[in-house]
Amino acid sequence: MRLSALVGSACFAVAGLSCGGSDLVLPSETGPADITLEAGNNQKAPAGEALAESLVVKVIDRRGQPLSSQKVAFSLESQPPGALITPDTAETAADGIAKAQWVLGSTSGIQTALARVVGADGLEITFTATVGAGPAARLEAAGGDDQSAPIGTALRDPLSVRVTDAFGNPVADVEVDWSAQQGSVDPE
């Protein structure tokens, strides 16, 4: 008896759908369903510089069609000093594309940005950028300072300096020329 009642209910439900009942609700195909990363990920640039390529995402609906006029919020995952994304909210064009420009912060290493579809929980993309040191800007003593030795003898500890960019990030492979007002320095 139960089986026939269930079959009868199932047939009634199917019959109701085929008749186009007014209570039928289909999932929306016009809202955002996915966001894809189109360009701008894994770039490299010096600290404080703008990335060469914009951050580019595409928003599509459930049918895979691009969504226009959809707001996408761009933000920094961490807040390195001096980092900036412009604009912080962009609207997708007819092709579903939204773009933003990223100026890297002053700290070398990996920095991360997010693009999130406004009003659609869980629809976000992560961008990363490798931040290198900028050009050499400062030279500071790093060791061997304030030593004394008898005339004509070498100092006990070698002299060393640290080369940094304008933000204090160490800069590698910089040639440093040495000279002395009295005596000699080896290498020069």
PEKA-V735541 format. One record per residue. SS is DSSP state (2 for helix, 1 for strand, 0 for the rest). BURIAL is b if it has 24 or more other ideal C-beta (glycine too) atoms within 12 Angstrom, else e. Layout:
ss=SS burial=BURIAL
ss=SS burial=BURIAL
This chain:
ss=0 burial=e
ss=2 burial=e
ss=2 burial=e
ss=2 burial=e
ss=2 burial=e
ss=2 burial=e
ss=2 burial=e
ss=2 burial=e
ss=2 burial=e
ss=2 burial=e
ss=2 burial=e
ss=2 burial=e
ss=2 burial=e
ss=2 burial=e
ss=2 burial=e
ss=2 burial=e
ss=2 burial=e
ss=2 burial=e
ss=0 burial=e
ss=0 burial=e
ss=0 burial=e
ss=0 burial=e
ss=0 burial=e
ss=0 burial=e
ss=0 burial=e
ss=0 burial=e
ss=0 burial=e
ss=0 burial=e
ss=0 burial=e
ss=0 burial=e
ss=0 burial=e
ss=0 burial=b
ss=0 burial=b
ss=1 burial=b
ss=1 burial=b
ss=1 burial=b
ss=1 burial=b
ss=1 burial=b
ss=1 burial=e
ss=0 burial=b
ss=0 burial=b
ss=0 burial=e
ss=1 burial=b
ss=1 burial=e
ss=1 burial=b
ss=1 burial=b
ss=0 burial=b
ss=0 burial=b
ss=0 burial=b
ss=1 burial=b
ss=0 burial=b
ss=0 burial=e
ss=0 burial=e
ss=0 burial=b
ss=1 burial=b
ss=1 burial=b
ss=1 burial=b
ss=1 burial=b
ss=1 burial=b
ss=1 burial=b
ss=0 burial=b
ss=0 burial=e
ss=0 burial=e
ss=0 burial=e
ss=0 burial=e
ss=1 burial=b
ss=0 burial=b
ss=0 burial=e
ss=0 burial=e
ss=0 burial=b
ss=1 burial=b
ss=1 burial=b
ss=1 burial=b
ss=1 burial=b
ss=1 burial=b
ss=1 burial=b
ss=0 burial=e
ss=0 burial=e
ss=0 burial=e
ss=0 burial=b
ss=0 burial=e
ss=0 burial=e
ss=0 burial=b
ss=1 burial=b
ss=1 burial=b
ss=1 burial=e
ss=0 burial=e
ss=0 burial=e
ss=1 burial=e
ss=1 burial=b
ss=1 burial=e
ss=0 burial=b
ss=0 burial=e
ss=0 burial=e
ss=0 burial=e
ss=0 burial=b
ss=1 burial=b
ss=1 burial=b
ss=1 burial=b
ss=1 burial=b
ss=1 burial=b
ss=1 burial=b
ss=1 burial=b
ss=0 burial=b
ss=0 burial=b
ss=0 burial=b
ss=0 burial=b
ss=0 burial=b
ss=1 burial=e
ss=1 burial=e
ss=1 burial=b
ss=1 burial=b
ss=1 burial=b
ss=1 burial=b
ss=1 burial=b
ss=1 burial=b
ss=1 burial=b
ss=0 burial=b
ss=0 burial=e
ss=0 burial=b
ss=0 burial=e
ss=0 burial=e
ss=0 burial=b
ss=1 burial=b
ss=1 burial=b
ss=1 burial=b
ss=1 burial=b
ss=1 burial=b
ss=1 burial=b
ss=1 burial=e
ss=1 burial=b
ss=1 burial=b
ss=0 burial=b
ss=0 burial=b
ss=0 burial=e
ss=0 burial=b
ss=0 burial=e
ss=1 burial=e
ss=1 burial=e
ss=1 burial=e
ss=1 burial=e
ss=1 burial=e
ss=1 burial=e
ss=0 burial=e
ss=0 burial=e
ss=0 burial=e
ss=0 burial=e
ss=0 burial=e
ss=0 burial=e
ss=0 burial=e
ss=0 burial=e
ss=0 burial=e
ss=0 burial=e
ss=0 burial=e
ss=0 burial=e
ss=0 burial=e
ss=0 burial=e
ss=0 burial=e
ss=0 burial=b
ss=1 burial=e
ss=1 burial=e
ss=1 burial=e
ss=1 burial=b
ss=1 burial=b
ss=0 burial=b
ss=0 burial=e
ss=0 burial=b
ss=0 burial=e
ss=0 burial=b
ss=1 burial=b
ss=0 burial=b
ss=0 burial=e
ss=0 burial=e
ss=0 burial=e
ss=0 burial=e
ss=0 burial=e
ss=0 burial=e
ss=0 burial=e
ss=0 burial=e
ss=0 burial=e
ss=0 burial=e
ss=0 burial=e
ss=0 burial=e
ss=0 burial=e
ss=0 burial=e
ss=0 burial=e
ss=0 burial=e
ss=0 burial=e
